[in-house]
Amino acid sequence: MIVKVDTKKNRLFLKFSGSVSKKELDKIYTDVRFAVADLLPGFSVINDLSECTLCHISGIATYKKISNYLIKNGVRDVVRIINKDSLVLKQFLQFAARFAEYIPIYVSTIEEAEEQLDKASERNRLSFHFAGQPSVKYFSNTARGEGHILNISTSGCKIASTTFPPAIDTEIDIAISLNAYETAQKTFNTKASVVRIDNDGFAVEYSNFSEDRKKELWQDLLLEFEHDTHAFPSDVGKLK
């Protein structure tokens, strides 16, 4: 296992090899905390899993602690190097469907990872998937519906809905109901523009979104992430 820092690029590099046990993840968690102390908020992470064959179920809670620590300390982008046909990728996709997870960029090589981060905007923020799937209502002059959030960031979100989606470029009002107990079912309201329609939903970008509003939403998303993580599935040990 490797944990190293590139202070010039403000970047953390992690490499997992072989079958990763809880004991090894506990050590990595300690190493990550020391490494992040040398980085500035807005740092990026390259997580190399290309030589990893298995992540033991007993280590999931520790892995989540690592994720939480990175988020709380200002990580901006996360890139995972992984083989598309690997068991580890299947595990991560199962994990992501069951509890809160940031959405990384998946690549096949270290060169691709470096390229993705070198061209990333400084304004980028992580997108989140929440197992609790916050509900959302939306309406415009021509469309009205409700659904749930598939993923969300401070620039936009993707909405799954059983009702007919609004057309591309439609301006809509959305109201997102956050589940975190600290927010007491807070509703986040904003105007947005539909930018993409897929089979599983439609994506929007927030309109006239100030930096103060972005900061407010970011804090709410951090609370939601922490809340969703605490709602850890009781049957997580059944994941294979």
C-alpha positions, 0 to 999 in steps of 0.5 A: 500500500502506498500513500504519498503527497505531491505538494506542488500539484496539491495532490494525494496519491493512494495505491492499493494492491492485492487483497486489502484487509481491514488492518491495512485500511486502518493503517492507510487511514492513519497515513492519509490523515498525516498526508492531508495535513501537507495539502491545501483545501481543494486538493485532488486524489488519485486512487490506484486500484489497478493491482487491487484484487479484493476489498474485504467487507470488514474494511468497508467502515474504515474505507468510509472513514477515509472518504469522510476525512477527505471530504471534510478536509476539502478534496475537490476531485477524485480519480480512480485507476481501475480495470473495467472487468475487475471484481473491485470495480463491481464491489465499488459499484455495489457499495455506491448503490447502498450508501453515500459516495462521492462520484469519482472519475474512472480511468485505466492508467496513471497517465489518464488520471494525471491528464484528467486532473491537469485539465480540471477546473479549479471551480470543480466540486465533487458530485455525490450519490446518496443512498437516501435519494433526497426527493425533489419537486420541479415545475415550469410553465409547461412541466410539473413533476417530482422524483429523487436525486441520482447525483448532485453537486454545487453546479447541478444535479441529475433527477430521476422521475416517473413523470414526463421530463421537461425539454432541454433548455427549459428553465425550471424551479426545483425544491430538493428535500434534504434528509440530514437531521441537522438540516431538519428536512431542509428544502433547498430551492433554486432555478435551473436549466435542463441540459441533458435527458437520459434514459434514467433521468434528466440533468440540470444546471443551477441558474444565477447561482452565486458563490454564497449559494454554492457555499451554502449548498456545499455545507448542506451536502456535507451534512447530508453525506455524513447523515447518509453514511451513518445510516449504514446498511445493516446487511452490508456484510452480504455484499459480494 
